[in-house]
Amino acid sequence: MDAPAAPPAAAATGATVPLVAVVGATATGKSDLAIDLAERLGGEVVNADALQLYRGMDIGTAKVTAQERRGIAHHLLDVLEVTEEASVSAFQRDARAAVAGIRSRGRVPILVGGSGLYVRAALDEIEFPPTDPEVRARLEERAQREGAEALHRQLRDTDPEAARTIGSHDTRRIVRALEVGELTGRPFTAFLPRPHHHDPSTVQLGLRLDRPLLHERIRARVHRMVEQGLLEEIRTLRARGLDEGRTARRAIGYEQGLAVLDGTLSCEQAIEDTIAGTRRLVRKQDTWFRRDQRVRWLPADAGAGLVERALAQIAAAAAMSSAPPS
């Protein structure tokens, strides 16, 4: 974590903003906007990109460098080894602790990332149910022996609402729903996310970009990553156990790079596969964030005017939250 920069004499909006979130698809410029806002508002940045939690996964995740952070404190970067599995429930705990710490210093927390569930975990009322490896293993063994449909019939009896939303062949989700029911005595649907901010003064800013331009940015970014030494980064991470990491080794770009090192993909094929995988990710991110009606969208290609637009949206949201009910 970097040392906090000194806050400016006055926040640009003239109002206290407890929590700002910058969300949107990969390659839209979220990190740059978050740093700009932190400079203007006297803030600190909290990472909500699942892969940027990992130490050493720098080039392939477009992680901001120490120089690019401009002295702004960044939290929840480089907190996991590549052999560890990222946990959204642990992230929720750590992100909220980081936000509380930033507030205690009289500064503005700015959450930034494109990992939809991680953003929701930090911002919304989401309770994560417990898990038990023995219970899960027993249910998975039953699914193999009896078939997913048999477990789905049990789910229809014990948790009909969950059964209606989970397909009869979706073994993973059926097992999880039964596991939750057995461990908590509560229906699986009781733990689904609700669109209600944990902090009612939260302001979500989304960056959007026309798809053709975004595709151009993605292609240029992937080629730039290769030029910056992505393969060497992956080789170094492999020596630290990347192959054993359930989450890290499957990351877009890293999975392809491992294949290059193994000789099963050419560098050219890996580049194209990474571009295609990133485009698929962008479609998922768009779907995730655009269905959230609370996001205030801004054009990512607004240039120098983007920060002013963002500050105006923050000020408008602050005014709305402080206005007396009609």
C-alpha positions in Angstrom: 0.0 0.0 0.0 1.2 3.5 -0.8 1.4 6.3 1.7 -1.7 8.5 1.5 -1.3 11.8 -0.4 -2.2 15.0 1.4 -5.9 16.0 0.8 -6.6 19.1 -1.2 -7.7 22.3 0.5 -11.3 21.6 -0.4 -13.2 18.8 -2.2 -14.2 19.8 -5.7 -17.9 19.2 -5.1 -18.0 21.1 -1.8 -19.7 18.1 -0.3 -18.6 15.0 1.6 -18.9 11.9 -0.5 -18.5 8.8 1.7 -18.0 6.2 -1.1 -17.5 6.6 -4.9 -17.4 3.5 -7.2 -16.0 3.6 -10.7 -17.2 0.6 -12.7 -17.4 -0.7 -16.2 -15.8 -2.9 -18.8 -12.1 -3.7 -19.2 -10.1 -1.1 -21.1 -12.5 1.8 -20.5 -10.0 3.8 -18.3 -11.5 3.1 -14.8 -8.2 3.2 -13.0 -7.2 6.6 -14.5 -10.5 8.2 -13.6 -10.3 6.8 -10.1 -6.9 8.3 -9.6 -8.0 11.7 -11.1 -11.0 11.7 -8.7 -8.8 10.8 -5.7 -6.6 13.8 -6.5 -9.6 16.2 -6.8 -11.6 14.8 -3.8 -8.8 13.9 -1.4 -9.4 10.2 -1.7 -7.8 6.8 -1.6 -8.4 4.0 -4.1 -9.8 0.5 -3.2 -9.2 -2.2 -5.8 -12.2 -4.3 -6.9 -10.6 -6.3 -9.7 -10.3 -9.9 -8.6 -7.1 -10.6 -10.5 -5.3 -7.5 -9.3 -5.4 -9.0 -5.8 -2.6 -11.2 -6.9 1.1 -10.3 -6.4 3.1 -10.4 -9.6 0.0 -10.4 -11.9 0.9 -6.9 -13.1 1.2 -6.7 -16.9 -1.6 -9.0 -17.7 -4.1 -7.3 -15.5 -3.1 -3.7 -16.5 -2.3 -3.0 -12.8 -1.4 0.6 -12.2 2.3 1.1 -11.5 3.7 2.9 -8.5 4.4 5.9 -10.7 0.9 5.9 -12.3 -0.6 6.0 -8.8 0.7 9.6 -8.4 1.2 9.1 -4.6 -2.5 8.1 -4.1 -2.9 5.3 -1.6 -4.2 2.1 -3.2 -5.7 -0.7 -1.1 -6.2 -4.4 -1.8 -3.6 -4.7 -4.5 -1.0 -7.5 -4.3 -2.6 -9.2 -1.2 -2.7 -12.8 -2.5 -0.2 -15.3 -3.8 -1.0 -16.9 -7.2 -1.4 -20.3 -5.4 -4.3 -18.9 -3.3 -7.9 -18.8 -4.3 -9.6 -15.5 -4.3 -12.7 -15.4 -2.0 -15.4 -12.9 -2.6 -16.5 -13.1 1.0 -13.0 -12.3 2.2 -12.9 -9.5 -0.2 -16.1 -8.1 1.1 -14.7 -8.1 4.6 -11.4 -6.5 3.6 -12.9 -3.9 1.2 -15.3 -2.7 3.9 -12.5 -2.5 6.4 -10.4 -0.5 3.9 -13.3 1.9 3.3 -13.8 2.4 7.0 -10.1 3.1 7.5 -10.1 5.7 4.7 -13.2 7.4 6.2 -11.5 7.5 9.6 -8.7 9.6 8.0 -11.3 12.1 6.7 -10.7 11.0 3.1 -13.0 9.8 0.3 -12.9 6.0 -0.5 -13.0 5.3 -4.3 -13.7 1.7 -5.2 -12.6 0.8 -8.8 -12.9 -2.4 -10.7 -14.7 -4.5 -13.4 -15.3 -7.7 -11.4 -19.1 -7.4 -11.0 -19.6 -9.7 -8.0 -16.7 -8.1 -6.1 -18.1 -4.7 -6.7 -21.5 -5.8 -5.5 -20.0 -7.5 -2.5 -18.4 -4.3 -1.4 -21.4 -2.0 -2.1 -24.5 -4.0 -1.6 -26.3 -6.0 1.1 -25.0 -9.5 0.3 -24.5 -12.2 2.9 -22.2 -15.1 1.9 -23.3 -18.5 3.3 -20.7 -20.9 4.8 -19.2 -23.8 3.0 -18.1 -27.3 4.2 -15.7 -29.3 2.0 -17.1 -32.6 3.5 -20.7 -31.8 2.8 -19.9 -30.6 -0.7 -17.8 -33.7 -1.5 -20.6 -35.9 -0.3 -23.2 -34.1 -2.5 -20.8 -34.1 -5.5 -20.3 -37.9 -5.1 -24.1 -38.3 -5.0 -24.4 -36.3 -8.2 -21.9 -38.5 -10.0 -23.6 -41.7 -8.7 -27.3 -40.7 -9.0 -27.2 -37.9 -11.6 -27.9 -34.1 -11.2 -31.6 -34.7 -11.8 -31.9 -36.7 -8.6 -30.4 -33.9 -6.6 -32.6 -31.4 -8.4 -35.6 -33.4 -7.3 -34.4 -33.1 -3.7 -33.9 -29.4 -4.1 -37.5 -29.1 -5.4 -38.7 -30.6 -2.1 -36.4 -28.6 0.2 -36.1 -25.3 -1.6 -38.6 -25.0 -4.5 -37.8 -21.3 -5.2 -34.1 -22.2 -5.8 -35.1 -25.2 -7.9 -37.1 -23.0 -10.2 -34.1 -20.8 -10.9 -31.5 -23.5 -11.2 -31.5 -25.8 -14.2 -31.8 -29.6 -13.6 -28.4 -30.2 -15.2 -26.5 -27.4 -13.4 -24.7 -29.7 -11.0 -22.5 -27.1 -9.5 -25.3 -24.8 -8.5 -27.6 -27.6 -7.4 -24.9 -28.9 -5.1 -24.2 -25.4 -3.7 -27.9 -24.8 -3.0 -28.2 -28.1 -1.2 -25.0 -27.4 0.8 -26.3 -24.0 1.9 -29.6 -25.5 3.0 -28.0 -28.3 4.9 -25.5 -25.9 6.7 -27.8 -23.0 7.4 -31.4 -24.3 7.4 -32.2 -21.4 5.2 -33.1 -21.3 1.5 -30.4 -20.6 -1.0 -32.3 -17.6 -2.4 -32.1 -15.9 1.0 -28.4 -15.3 0.2 -28.9 -13.8 -3.3 -27.7 -10.2 -3.8 -30.2 -7.5 -3.3 -29.9 -4.2 -5.1 -29.6 -2.2 -1.9 -26.4 -0.2 -1.1 -24.7 -1.1 2.1 -23.9 2.6 2.4 -26.8 4.7 1.2 -24.5 7.6 0.1 -22.7 5.4 -2.4 -22.3 6.9 -5.9 -21.6 4.5 -8.8 -20.0 6.0 -11.9 -19.9 3.7 -15.0 -17.6 4.2 -18.0 -19.0 3.3 -21.4 -17.4 3.2 -24.8 -18.7 2.3 -28.3 -18.0 -1.4 -28.9 -15.8 -0.9 -32.1 -13.6 1.6 -30.2 -13.4 -0.7 -27.2 -12.4 -3.6 -29.4 -9.6 -1.5 -30.8 -8.4 -0.6 -27.3 -8.5 -4.3 -26.3 -6.4 -5.3 -29.3 -3.8 -2.6 -28.7 -3.7 -3.4 -25.0 -3.0 -7.1 -25.5 -0.2 -6.4 -28.0 1.2 -3.8 -25.6 1.2 -6.4 -22.8 3.2 -8.8 -24.9 5.7 -6.1 -25.8 6.0 -5.2 -22.1 7.0 -8.7 -21.2 3.8 -10.7 -20.3 5.4 -14.0 -21.2 8.3 -13.3 -18.9 5.9 -12.4 -16.2 4.1 -15.6 -16.6 7.3 -17.6 -16.6 8.2 -15.9 -13.3 4.8 -16.6 -11.8 5.0 -20.3 -12.9 8.1 -20.6 -10.8 6.0 -19.3 -7.9 3.3 -21.9 -8.4 0.9 -20.3 -11.0 0.0 -23.8 -12.3 -1.4 -24.7 -8.9 -3.5 -21.6 -8.6 -7.2 -22.4 -9.3 -8.1 -18.8 -10.0 -5.0 -17.2 -11.2 -3.9 -19.7 -13.8 -7.3 -19.5 -15.6 -7.1 -15.7 -16.0 -7.4 -14.4 -19.6 -3.9 -13.9 -21.0 -2.2 -16.0 -18.3 -3.9 -19.3 -19.4 -2.8 -18.6 -23.0 0.7 -17.6 -21.9 1.1 -20.9 -20.0 0.1 -22.7 -23.2 2.8 -20.8 -25.2 5.4 -21.8 -22.6 4.2 -25.4 -22.9 4.4 -25.3 -26.7 0.7 -26.0 -27.3 -0.1 -22.5 -28.6 1.9 -20.2 -30.8 2.4 -16.6 -29.6 0.2 -15.4 -32.4 -2.6 -17.8 -31.5 -2.3 -16.8 -27.8 -2.6 -13.1 -28.7 -5.8 -13.7 -30.7 -7.2 -16.0 -28.1 -6.6 -13.4 -25.4 -8.2 -10.7 -27.5 -11.2 -12.9 -28.1 -11.5 -13.9 -24.4 -11.3 -10.3 -23.3 -14.0 -9.3 -25.7 -16.2 -12.1 -24.2 -15.4 -10.7 -20.8 -16.4 -7.2 -21.9 -19.8 -8.5 -23.0 -20.4 -10.1 -19.6 -19.3 -7.0 -17.8 -21.6 -4.8 -19.9 -24.5 -7.1 -19.1 -23.7 -7.1 -15.4 -23.3 -3.4 -14.9 -25.9 -2.1 -17.3 -28.7 -3.9 -15.5 -27.9 -1.9 -12.4 -30.1 1.2 -12.7 -28.1 3.0 -10.0 -25.0 3.4 -12.2 -24.5 6.9 -13.6 -22.9 6.4 -17.0 -20.2 8.6 -18.5 -18.5 8.5 -22.0 -15.1 7.0 -21.5 -13.8 9.0 -24.5 -14.8 12.4 -23.1 -11.1 13.3 -22.8 -10.2 16.1 -20.4 -13.9 16.8 -19.6 -14.4 13.3 -18.1 -13.3 14.3 -14.6 -15.5 17.3 -14.6 -18.5 15.2 -15.7 -17.8 12.7 -13.0 -17.5 15.4 -10.3 -20.8 16.9 -11.5 -22.5 13.5 -11.1 -21.0 13.0 -7.7 -22.3 16.5 -6.6 -25.7 15.8 -8.0 -26.0 12.5 -6.2 -24.8 14.1 -2.9 -27.5 16.8 -3.4 -30.2 14.2 -3.9 -29.1 12.2 -0.9 -29.2 15.3 1.3 -32.4 16.8 0.0 -35.4 16.5 2.4 -38.2 14.1 1.4 -41.0 15.8 -0.6 
